[in-house]
Amino acid sequence: MKKRSKQPNAEARVGIFWLFNDGLIFDSTPVSKAEPYGDNLGHATGHIDQWALLQQTGVVPPDIEYEQPPRGRVVYDKRQETFHLLADRCILDRKDLIAKIKEELHLPKSTKMDSDQHYKCFRCLYGRDDDDDDSDSD
């Protein structure tokens, strides 16, 4: 017996995401409604604006900045006809998270994955989870 997918013929999506409290938070758009950006199609909302909305609605705490947790983006390259998943290494190094992102956004197996300078969490940048200074100096 053939296993049926949860959403047969679901359209692939582009969007943004975060890894927060060991769960993924998404905001996405079907690729057919995505906005052009050079040779790519992408999600209209950026990380900064979406994080502010998540803070306003209580999904994430107001004292955590959007760039602190690991994050990433999926875009569609129109020339190469390929989806690109760009993310922090804290996400890319976990097969379970990649599988969840591909499932949530209905991405094909051919999706290319890579790190990006824009998507480095505080742990990767500074060796810690937040920007708190633990020293005793003022």
DSSP file (Angstrom, degrees, kcal/mol; ACC not computed):
  #  RESIDUE AA STRUCTURE BP1 BP2  ACC     N-H-->O    O-->H-N    N-H-->O    O-->H-N    TCO  KAPPA ALPHA  PHI   PSI    X-CA   Y-CA   Z-CA
    1    1 A M              0   0    0      0, 0.0     2,-0.3     0, 0.0     0, 0.0   0.000 360.0 360.0 360.0 133.4    0.0    0.0    0.0
    2    2 A K        -     0   0    0      1,-0.1     2,-0.4     0, 0.0     0, 0.0  -0.561 360.0-123.5 -78.0 134.4    1.3    3.4   -1.0
    3    3 A K        -     0   0    0     -2,-0.3     2,-0.3     1,-0.0    -1,-0.1  -0.648  24.8-140.4 -78.8 128.9    1.8    5.9    1.8
    4    4 A R        -     0   0    0     -2,-0.4     2,-0.1     1,-0.1    -1,-0.0  -0.690  14.3-121.6 -91.4 141.8   -0.2    9.1    1.2
    5    5 A S        -     0   0    0     -2,-0.3    -1,-0.1     1,-0.1     0, 0.0  -0.392  22.7-115.9 -75.6 160.3    1.3   12.5    2.1
    6    6 A K  S    S+     0   0    0      1,-0.3    -1,-0.1    -2,-0.1    -2,-0.0   0.848 110.2  25.7 -64.7 -34.4   -0.5   14.7    4.6
    7    7 A Q  S >  S-     0   0    0      3,-0.1     3,-1.6     0, 0.0    -1,-0.3  -0.771  84.5-152.6-132.1  87.1   -1.1   17.3    1.9
    8    8 A P  T 3  S+     0   0    0      0, 0.0    -4,-0.0     0, 0.0    -2,-0.0  -0.325  80.3   5.5 -62.2 141.0   -1.1   15.8   -1.6
    9    9 A N  T 3  S+     0   0    0      1,-0.2     2,-0.1     0, 0.0     0, 0.0   0.722  87.3 170.7  59.9  24.6    0.0   18.2   -4.3
   10   10 A A    <   -     0   0    0     -3,-1.6     2,-0.2     1,-0.1    -1,-0.2  -0.445  35.5-114.8 -67.1 137.6    0.9   20.9   -1.8
   11   11 A E        -     0   0    0     -2,-0.1    -1,-0.1     1,-0.1    96,-0.1  -0.503  28.7-109.5 -76.0 139.0    2.7   23.8   -3.4
   12   12 A A        -     0   0    0     -2,-0.2    19,-2.5    18,-0.1    20,-0.3  -0.304  38.1-149.7 -63.3 152.5    6.3   24.5   -2.4
   13   13 A R  E     -A   30   0A   0     92,-2.4     2,-0.3    17,-0.3    92,-0.1  -0.873  12.0-147.5-127.3 155.9    6.8   27.6   -0.3
   14   14 A V  E     +A   29   0A   0     15,-2.6    15,-2.8    -2,-0.3     2,-0.3  -0.871  42.4 112.0-113.6 154.6    9.5   30.2    0.3
   15   15 A G  E     -AB  28  74A   0     59,-1.3    59,-2.9    -2,-0.3     2,-0.3  -0.998  54.3 -76.6 172.1-169.2    9.9   31.8    3.7
   16   16 A I  E     +AB  27  73A   0     11,-2.6    11,-2.0    -2,-0.3     2,-0.3  -0.824  36.1 178.1-121.1 159.4   11.8   32.5    6.9
   17   17 A F  E     -AB  26  72A   0     55,-2.0    55,-2.3    -2,-0.3     2,-0.3  -0.990  13.7-155.0-157.9 160.6   12.3   30.5   10.0
   18   18 A W  E     -AB  25  71A   0      7,-1.9     7,-2.3    -2,-0.3     2,-0.6  -0.957  19.9-132.6-133.5 153.5   13.9   30.3   13.4
   19   19 A L  E     +A   24   0A   0     51,-2.7     2,-0.4    -2,-0.3     5,-0.2  -0.959  41.1 166.1-101.1 113.1   15.0   27.6   15.8
   20   20 A F  E >   -A   23   0A   0      3,-3.3     3,-1.7    -2,-0.6    -2,-0.1  -0.992  63.4  -9.5-137.3 127.2   13.6   28.7   19.1
   21   21 A N  T 3  S-     0   0    0     -2,-0.4    -1,-0.1     1,-0.3     3,-0.1   0.881 127.4 -59.3  51.7  41.7   13.3   26.6   22.3
   22   22 A D  T 3  S+     0   0    0      1,-0.2     2,-0.3    -3,-0.0    -1,-0.3   0.642 121.7  99.1  61.4  20.0   14.2   23.5   20.2
   23   23 A G  E <  S-A   20   0A   0     -3,-1.7    -3,-3.3     2,-0.0     2,-0.4  -0.907  73.1-115.8-127.1 160.7   11.2   24.1   17.9
   24   24 A L  E     -A   19   0A   0     -2,-0.3     2,-0.5    -5,-0.2    -5,-0.2  -0.796  18.1-161.1 -99.5 137.8   10.9   25.8   14.5
   25   25 A I  E     -A   18   0A   0     -7,-2.3    -7,-1.9    -2,-0.4     2,-0.3  -0.976  18.3-169.1-114.6 128.8    8.9   29.0   13.9
   26   26 A F  E     -A   17   0A   0     -2,-0.5     2,-0.3    -9,-0.2    -9,-0.2  -0.840  24.6-180.0-120.0 153.5    7.9   29.6   10.2
   27   27 A D  E     +A   16   0A   0    -11,-2.0   -11,-2.6    -2,-0.3     2,-0.3  -0.892  31.6 158.5-143.5 123.0    6.5   32.4    8.1
   28   28 A S  E     -A   15   0A   0     -2,-0.3   -13,-0.2   -13,-0.2    -2,-0.0  -0.892  32.2-148.4-147.1 169.7    6.1   31.5    4.5
   29   29 A T  E     -A   14   0A   0    -15,-2.8   -15,-2.6    -2,-0.3     5,-0.1  -0.992  37.0-101.4-138.4 139.6    4.4   32.1    1.1
   30   30 A P  E >   -A   13   0A   0      0, 0.0     3,-2.2     0, 0.0     4,-0.4  -0.400  36.6-120.2 -58.3 142.1    3.5   29.8   -1.7
   31   31 A V  G >  S+     0   0    0    -19,-2.5     3,-1.1     1,-0.3   -18,-0.1   0.804 112.2  63.6 -58.6 -29.6    6.1   30.1   -4.5
   32   32 A S  G 3  S+     0   0    0    -20,-0.3    -1,-0.3     1,-0.2   -19,-0.1   0.692 110.6  38.5 -68.1 -17.3    3.4   31.2   -6.9
   33   33 A K  G <  S+     0   0    0     -3,-2.2    -1,-0.2     2,-0.1    -2,-0.2   0.267  91.4 123.6-113.3   8.4    2.7   34.3   -4.7
   34   34 A A    <   -     0   0    0     -3,-1.1     9,-0.2    -4,-0.4    -3,-0.0  -0.274  62.9-112.6 -71.3 157.4    6.4   35.0   -3.8
   35   35 A E  E     -C   42   0A   0      7,-2.7     7,-3.0     1,-0.1     2,-0.2  -0.710  28.3-112.7 -93.2 140.4    8.0   38.4   -4.6
   36   36 A P  E     +C   41   0A   0      0, 0.0     2,-0.3     0, 0.0     5,-0.2  -0.468  33.8 174.1 -69.8 140.6   10.7   38.8   -7.1
   37   37 A Y  E >   -C   40   0A   0      3,-3.0     3,-2.0     1,-0.2     2,-0.3  -0.765  64.8 -59.3-145.7  95.2   14.2   39.7   -5.8
   38   38 A G  T 3  S-     0   0    0      1,-0.3    -1,-0.2    -2,-0.3     0, 0.0  -0.512 120.3 -17.1  63.4-127.8   16.7   39.7   -8.6
   39   39 A D  T 3  S+     0   0    0     -2,-0.3    39,-2.6    -3,-0.1    40,-0.6   0.369 128.7  80.1 -87.3   4.2   16.8   36.2  -10.0
   40   40 A N  E <   -CD  37  77A   0     -3,-2.0    -3,-3.0    37,-0.2     2,-0.4  -0.681  68.3-139.2-111.5 162.7   15.0   34.8   -7.0
   41   41 A L  E     +CD  36  76A   0     35,-2.5    35,-2.4    -5,-0.2     2,-0.3  -0.983  37.4 167.7-114.1 133.4   11.5   34.6   -5.6
   42   42 A G  E     -C   35   0A   0     -7,-3.0    -7,-2.7    -2,-0.4     2,-0.3  -0.842  39.8 -81.4-141.4 175.8   11.3   35.2   -1.9
   43   43 A H        -     0   0    0     31,-0.3   -28,-0.1    -2,-0.3    -9,-0.1  -0.611  33.8-138.6 -80.0 136.2    9.0   35.8    1.0
   44   44 A A  S    S+     0   0    0     -2,-0.3     2,-0.3     2,-0.1    -1,-0.1   0.841  81.0  75.6 -68.2 -35.0    8.0   39.5    1.4
   45   45 A T  S    S-     0   0    0      4,-0.0     2,-0.1     1,-0.0    -2,-0.1  -0.631  72.4-146.3 -86.1 134.3    8.3   39.6    5.2
   46   46 A G     >  -     0   0    0     -2,-0.3     4,-2.2     1,-0.1     5,-0.2  -0.424  27.5-103.4 -91.6 170.5   11.8   39.9    6.7
   47   47 A H  H  > S+     0   0    0      1,-0.2     4,-2.5     2,-0.2     5,-0.2   0.888 116.8  54.1 -59.7 -42.5   13.1   38.5    9.9
   48   48 A I  H  > S+     0   0    0      1,-0.2     4,-2.0     2,-0.2    -1,-0.2   0.953 112.7  40.9 -61.0 -51.7   13.1   41.8   11.7
   49   49 A D  H  > S+     0   0    0      1,-0.2     4,-1.8     2,-0.2    -1,-0.2   0.900 116.5  48.5 -66.3 -41.5    9.4   42.6   11.0
   50   50 A Q  H  X S+     0   0    0     -4,-2.2     4,-2.4     1,-0.2    -1,-0.2   0.900 110.0  51.9 -67.0 -39.2    8.2   39.1   11.6
   51   51 A W  H  X S+     0   0    0     -4,-2.5     4,-2.3    -5,-0.2    -1,-0.2   0.902 106.9  53.8 -63.2 -40.1   10.1   38.8   14.9
   52   52 A A  H  X S+     0   0    0     -4,-2.0     4,-2.4    -5,-0.2    -1,-0.2   0.906 109.8  47.9 -59.8 -41.5    8.5   42.1   16.1
   53   53 A L  H  X S+     0   0    0     -4,-1.8     4,-2.0     2,-0.2     6,-0.2   0.907 109.8  52.1 -65.1 -41.8    5.1   40.6   15.3
   54   54 A L  H  <>S+     0   0    0     -4,-2.4     5,-1.9     1,-0.2     6,-1.4   0.861 111.1  48.4 -62.7 -35.4    6.0   37.4   17.2
   55   55 A Q  H ><5S+     0   0    0     -4,-2.3     3,-1.2     4,-0.2    -2,-0.2   0.923 110.1  51.2 -68.5 -44.5    7.0   39.5   20.2
   56   56 A Q  H 3<5S+     0   0    0     -4,-2.4    -2,-0.2     1,-0.3    -1,-0.2   0.841 112.6  45.9 -61.8 -34.6    3.8   41.6   20.1
   57   57 A T  T 3<5S-     0   0    0     -4,-2.0    -1,-0.3    -5,-0.1    -2,-0.2   0.423 115.0-115.0 -91.4   1.4    1.7   38.4   20.0
   58   58 A G  T < 5S+     0   0    0     -3,-1.2    -3,-0.2    -4,-0.3    -4,-0.1   0.585  80.7 123.1  80.6  10.1    3.6   36.8   22.8
   59   59 A V  S   <S+     0   0    0     -5,-1.9    -4,-0.2    -6,-0.2    -5,-0.1   0.879  82.8  21.6 -70.2 -37.1    5.0   33.9   20.7
   60   60 A V  S    S-     0   0    0     -6,-1.4    -2,-0.3    -9,-0.2    -1,-0.1  -0.927  98.6 -93.0-127.6 154.1    8.6   34.9   21.7
   61   61 A P    >   -     0   0    0      0, 0.0     3,-1.2     0, 0.0    -5,-0.1  -0.317  26.7-129.1 -66.8 147.9    9.8   37.0   24.6
   62   62 A P  T 3  S+     0   0    0      0, 0.0    -7,-0.1     0, 0.0    -6,-0.0   0.676 103.3  62.0 -70.6 -16.0   10.3   40.8   24.1
   63   63 A D  T 3  S+     0   0    0      2,-0.1     2,-0.5    -8,-0.1    -8,-0.0   0.361  86.0  84.6 -94.5   6.8   13.8   40.7   25.5
   64   64 A I  S <  S-     0   0    0     -3,-1.2     2,-0.1    66,-0.1    66,-0.0  -0.941  74.1-137.1-110.5 125.5   15.3   38.4   22.8
   65   65 A E    >   -     0   0    0     -2,-0.5     3,-1.7     1,-0.1    -2,-0.1  -0.437  22.7-112.5 -79.7 154.9   16.4   40.0   19.5
   66   66 A Y  T 3  S+     0   0    0      1,-0.3    -1,-0.1     2,-0.2   -18,-0.0   0.761 114.3  52.7 -59.3 -28.2   15.5   38.4   16.2
   67   67 A E  T 3  S+     0   0    0      1,-0.2    -1,-0.3    54,-0.1    55,-0.2   0.509  89.7  79.7 -90.4  -2.9   19.2   37.6   15.4
   68   68 A Q  S <  S+     0   0    0     -3,-1.7    54,-1.6    53,-0.2    55,-0.5   0.967  85.9  57.2 -69.5 -53.0   19.9   35.8   18.7
   69   69 A P  S    S-     0   0    0      0, 0.0   -49,-0.1     0, 0.0    51,-0.0  -0.408 104.0 -88.6 -76.4 156.9   18.3   32.4   17.8
   70   70 A P        +     0   0    0      0, 0.0   -51,-2.7     0, 0.0     2,-0.3  -0.353  59.5 170.6 -58.9 141.7   19.5   30.4   14.8
   71   71 A R  E     +B   18   0A   0    -53,-0.3    17,-1.7    -4,-0.1     2,-0.3  -0.905  13.8 172.8-148.1 173.4   17.5   31.4   11.7
   72   72 A G  E     -BE  17  87A   0    -55,-2.3   -55,-2.0    -2,-0.3     2,-0.3  -0.959  17.7-129.7-168.8-174.0   17.3   31.0    8.0
   73   73 A R  E     -BE  16  86A   0     13,-2.9    13,-3.0    -2,-0.3     2,-0.4  -0.986   7.2-144.4-150.6 150.3   15.4   31.5    4.7
   74   74 A V  E     +BE  15  85A   0    -59,-2.9   -59,-1.3    -2,-0.3   -31,-0.3  -0.993  25.1 173.5-119.7 128.8   14.3   29.6    1.7
   75   75 A V  E     - E   0  84A   0      9,-2.1     9,-2.9    -2,-0.4     2,-0.5  -0.862  27.2-128.2-126.2 163.2   14.3   31.2   -1.7
   76   76 A Y  E     -DE  41  83A   0    -35,-2.4   -35,-2.5    -2,-0.3     2,-0.7  -0.968  13.9-144.9-116.2 123.0   13.6   30.0   -5.2
   77   77 A D  E  >> -DE  40  82A   0      5,-3.3     5,-1.4    -2,-0.5     4,-1.3  -0.777   8.7-164.0 -86.7 112.0   16.2   30.7   -8.0
   78   78 A K  T  45S+     0   0    0    -39,-2.6    -1,-0.2    -2,-0.7   -38,-0.1   0.860  85.7  50.7 -67.2 -37.1   14.2   31.3  -11.2
   79   79 A R  T  45S+     0   0    0    -40,-0.6    -1,-0.2     1,-0.2   -39,-0.1   0.941 121.5  31.5 -66.8 -47.6   17.2   30.8  -13.5
   80   80 A Q  T  45S-     0   0    0      2,-0.2    -1,-0.2     0, 0.0    -2,-0.2   0.573  99.7-134.0 -86.6  -9.7   18.3   27.5  -12.0
   81   81 A E  T  <5 +     0   0    0     -4,-1.3     2,-0.4     1,-0.2    -3,-0.2   0.937  63.1 129.3  52.8  50.4   14.8   26.4  -11.1
   82   82 A T  E   < -E   77   0A   0     -5,-1.4    -5,-3.3    29,-0.0     2,-0.3  -0.989  59.0-129.4-138.1 141.2   16.1   25.4   -7.7
   83   83 A F  E     -E   76   0A   0     -2,-0.4    29,-2.8    -7,-0.2     2,-0.5  -0.703  22.5-156.1 -85.7 143.4   15.1   26.1   -4.1
   84   84 A H  E     -Ef  75 112A   0     -9,-2.9    -9,-2.1    -2,-0.3     2,-0.7  -0.987   5.7-159.9-123.9 125.0   17.9   27.2   -1.7
   85   85 A L  E     -Ef  74 113A   0     27,-3.5    29,-2.3    -2,-0.5     2,-0.5  -0.922  13.7-174.7-103.6 111.5   17.7   26.8    2.0
   86   86 A L  E     +Ef  73 114A   0    -13,-3.0   -13,-2.9    -2,-0.7     2,-0.3  -0.927  20.0 144.2-109.7 127.5   20.1   29.2    3.7
   87   87 A A  E     -E   72   0A   0     27,-1.8    29,-0.4    -2,-0.5   -15,-0.2  -0.969  50.9 -77.5-157.0 167.9   20.5   28.9    7.4
   88   88 A D    >>  -     0   0    0    -17,-1.7     4,-2.4    -2,-0.3     3,-1.6  -0.371  46.0-115.8 -63.9 147.8   22.7   29.0   10.5
   89   89 A R  H 3> S+     0   0    0      1,-0.3     4,-2.2     2,-0.2     5,-0.1   0.792 113.9  68.9 -59.7 -29.0   25.0   26.0   11.0
   90   90 A C  H 34 S+     0   0    0      1,-0.2    -1,-0.3     2,-0.2    30,-0.0   0.769 111.0  33.9 -62.4 -23.8   23.1   25.2   14.2
   91   91 A I  H X4 S+     0   0    0     -3,-1.6     3,-2.0   -20,-0.2     7,-0.3   0.854 115.5  53.9 -92.8 -49.1   20.2   24.3   11.9
   92   92 A L  H 3< S+     0   0    0     -4,-2.4    -2,-0.2     1,-0.3    -3,-0.2   0.781 102.6  59.5 -60.4 -27.9   22.1   22.9    8.9
   93   93 A D  T 3< S+     0   0    0     -4,-2.2     2,-0.6    -5,-0.2    -1,-0.3   0.498  92.8  77.7 -80.5  -2.5   24.0   20.4   11.1
   94   94 A R    <>  -     0   0    0     -3,-2.0     4,-2.0     1,-0.1     3,-0.4  -0.910  59.6-166.5-114.4 110.1   20.7   18.8   12.3
   95   95 A K  H  > S+     0   0    0     -2,-0.6     4,-2.4     1,-0.2     5,-0.2   0.829  89.2  59.5 -61.1 -33.6   19.1   16.4    9.9
   96   96 A D  H  > S+     0   0    0      1,-0.2     4,-1.8     2,-0.2    -1,-0.2   0.890 107.4  45.6 -64.1 -38.5   15.9   16.4   11.9
   97   97 A L  H  > S+     0   0    0     -3,-0.4     4,-2.7    -6,-0.2    -2,-0.2   0.900 111.4  51.5 -71.5 -40.7   15.5   20.1   11.5
   98   98 A I  H  X S+     0   0    0     -4,-2.0     4,-2.6    -7,-0.3     5,-0.2   0.922 110.5  49.5 -61.1 -43.6   16.3   20.0    7.8
   99   99 A A  H  X S+     0   0    0     -4,-2.4     4,-2.2     1,-0.2    -1,-0.2   0.901 111.5  49.0 -62.0 -41.1   13.6   17.3    7.3
  100  100 A K  H  X S+     0   0    0     -4,-1.8     4,-2.9     2,-0.2    -2,-0.2   0.905 111.4  48.9 -66.4 -42.0   11.1   19.3    9.2
  101  101 A I  H  X S+     0   0    0     -4,-2.7     4,-2.4     2,-0.2     6,-0.2   0.935 112.5  48.1 -63.1 -46.0   11.8   22.5    7.2
  102  102 A K  H  X>S+     0   0    0     -4,-2.6     5,-2.3    -5,-0.2     4,-0.5   0.894 114.8  46.5 -61.6 -39.8   11.5   20.6    3.9
  103  103 A E  H ><5S+     0   0    0     -4,-2.2     3,-0.8    -5,-0.2    -2,-0.2   0.948 113.3  47.4 -66.9 -48.6    8.2   19.0    5.1
  104  104 A E  H 3<5S+     0   0    0     -4,-2.9    -2,-0.2     1,-0.2    -1,-0.2   0.875 120.7  37.0 -61.5 -39.8    6.7   22.2    6.4
  105  105 A L  H 3<5S-     0   0    0     -4,-2.4   -92,-2.4    -5,-0.2    -1,-0.2   0.366 106.0-124.0 -97.7   4.4    7.6   24.2    3.2
  106  106 A H  T <<5 +     0   0    0     -3,-0.8    -3,-0.2    -4,-0.5    -4,-0.1   0.894  47.6 175.3  56.4  44.9    6.9   21.2    0.8
  107  107 A L      < -     0   0    0     -5,-2.3    -1,-0.2    -6,-0.2     2,-0.0  -0.548  29.0-115.4 -85.8 146.3   10.4   21.5   -0.6
  108  108 A P    >   -     0   0    0      0, 0.0     3,-1.7     0, 0.0    -1,-0.1  -0.324  26.0-110.8 -74.4 161.8   11.8   19.0   -3.2
  109  109 A K  T 3  S+     0   0    0      1,-0.3    -2,-0.0    -2,-0.0    -7,-0.0   0.777 115.0  68.3 -60.1 -26.9   14.7   16.7   -2.4
  110  110 A S  T 3   +     0   0    0      2,-0.1    -1,-0.3     0, 0.0    -3,-0.0   0.447  69.7 131.3 -76.3   1.1   16.8   18.7   -4.9
  111  111 A T    <   -     0   0    0     -3,-1.7     2,-0.3   -29,-0.1   -27,-0.2  -0.321  55.3-133.5 -57.1 131.1   16.7   21.7   -2.5
  112  112 A K  E     -f   84   0A   0    -29,-2.8   -27,-3.5     2,-0.0     2,-0.4  -0.692  18.8-155.6 -89.7 141.4   20.2   23.1   -2.1
  113  113 A M  E     +f   85   0A   0     -2,-0.3     2,-0.3   -29,-0.2   -27,-0.2  -0.933  21.7 151.5-121.2 141.6   21.5   24.0    1.4
  114  114 A D  E     -f   86   0A   0    -29,-2.3   -27,-1.8    -2,-0.4     2,-0.1  -0.990  40.0-110.0-159.7 158.6   24.1   26.4    2.4
  115  115 A S        -     0   0    0     -2,-0.3     2,-0.3   -29,-0.2   -27,-0.2  -0.447  31.7-159.0 -83.8 167.6   25.2   28.6    5.3
  116  116 A D    >   -     0   0    0    -29,-0.4     3,-1.6     3,-0.3   -27,-0.1  -0.991  27.4-125.1-150.8 140.5   25.0   32.4    4.9
  117  117 A Q  T 3  S+     0   0    0     -2,-0.3     3,-0.3     1,-0.3    -1,-0.1   0.795 110.0  60.0 -55.9 -30.4   26.8   35.3    6.7
  118  118 A H  T 3  S+     0   0    0      1,-0.2     2,-0.7    -3,-0.0    -1,-0.3   0.746  98.6  60.3 -69.9 -23.6   23.4   36.8    7.5
  119  119 A Y    <   +     0   0    0     -3,-1.6     2,-0.5   -32,-0.1    -3,-0.3  -0.561  66.2 127.4-113.5  67.9   22.2   33.8    9.4
  120  120 A K        -     0   0    0     -2,-0.7   -48,-0.0    -3,-0.3    -3,-0.0  -0.980  46.9-143.6-122.2 119.2   24.7   33.3   12.3
  121  121 A C     >  -     0   0    0     -2,-0.5     4,-2.5     1,-0.1     5,-0.2  -0.195  31.1 -99.8 -73.9 170.5   23.2   33.1   15.8
  122  122 A F  H  >>S+     0   0    0    -54,-1.6     4,-3.2     7,-0.3     6,-1.1   0.841 122.7  57.8 -61.7 -33.9   24.8   34.6   18.9
  123  123 A R  H  >5S+     0   0    0    -55,-0.5     4,-1.4     4,-0.2    -1,-0.2   0.923 111.9  40.8 -62.8 -42.8   26.2   31.1   19.8
  124  124 A C  H  45S+     0   0    0     -3,-0.2    -2,-0.2     2,-0.2    -1,-0.2   0.870 122.1  41.3 -73.0 -36.7   28.0   30.9   16.5
  125  125 A L  H  <5S+     0   0    0     -4,-2.5    -2,-0.2     3,-0.2    -3,-0.2   0.913 135.9  11.0 -75.9 -43.5   29.1   34.5   16.5
  126  126 A Y  H  <5S-     0   0    0     -4,-3.2    -3,-0.2     2,-0.4    -2,-0.2   0.418  98.6-108.5-121.7  -1.4   30.1   35.0   20.1
  127  127 A G  S  <<S+     0   0    0     -4,-1.4     2,-0.3    -5,-0.6    -4,-0.2   0.739  89.9  81.8  77.5  22.4   30.2   31.5   21.7
  128  128 A R  S    S-     0   0    0     -6,-1.1    -2,-0.4    -7,-0.1    -1,-0.3  -0.957  80.7-118.7-151.7 168.8   27.0   32.2   23.7
  129  129 A D  S    S+     0   0    0     -2,-0.3    -7,-0.3    -7,-0.1     2,-0.3   0.635  92.0  18.4 -86.8 -16.5   23.2   32.1   23.5
  130  130 A D  S    S-     0   0    0     -8,-0.2   -66,-0.1     2,-0.1    -4,-0.0  -0.821  77.1-107.5-143.8-177.8   22.6   35.8   24.3
  131  131 A D        +     0   0    0     -2,-0.3     2,-0.1     2,-0.1   -63,-0.0   0.193  67.6 132.3-103.1  17.3   24.3   39.1   24.4
  132  132 A D        -     0   0    0      1,-0.1     2,-0.7     2,-0.0    -2,-0.1  -0.441  53.9-135.4 -67.1 140.1   24.4   39.4   28.2
  133  133 A D        -     0   0    0     -2,-0.1    -1,-0.1     1,-0.1    -2,-0.1  -0.891  14.2-167.2 -98.4 116.2   27.8   40.4   29.6
  134  134 A D        +     0   0    0     -2,-0.7    -1,-0.1     2,-0.0     2,-0.0   0.418  52.9 108.2 -84.7   2.0   28.6   38.2   32.6
  135  135 A S  S    S-     0   0    0      1,-0.1    -2,-0.1     2,-0.1     0, 0.0  -0.333  74.6-125.9 -78.1 163.5   31.5   40.3   33.8
  136  136 A D  S    S+     0   0    0     -2,-0.0    -1,-0.1     2,-0.0     2,-0.1   0.447  74.1 110.3 -87.9  -0.6   31.3   42.5   36.9
  137  137 A S              0   0    0      1,-0.1    -4,-0.1     0, 0.0    -2,-0.1  -0.390 360.0 360.0 -77.5 155.5   32.3   45.7   35.1
  138  138 A D              0   0    0     -2,-0.1    -1,-0.1     0, 0.0    -2,-0.0   0.455 360.0 360.0 -83.6 360.0   29.8   48.5   34.6
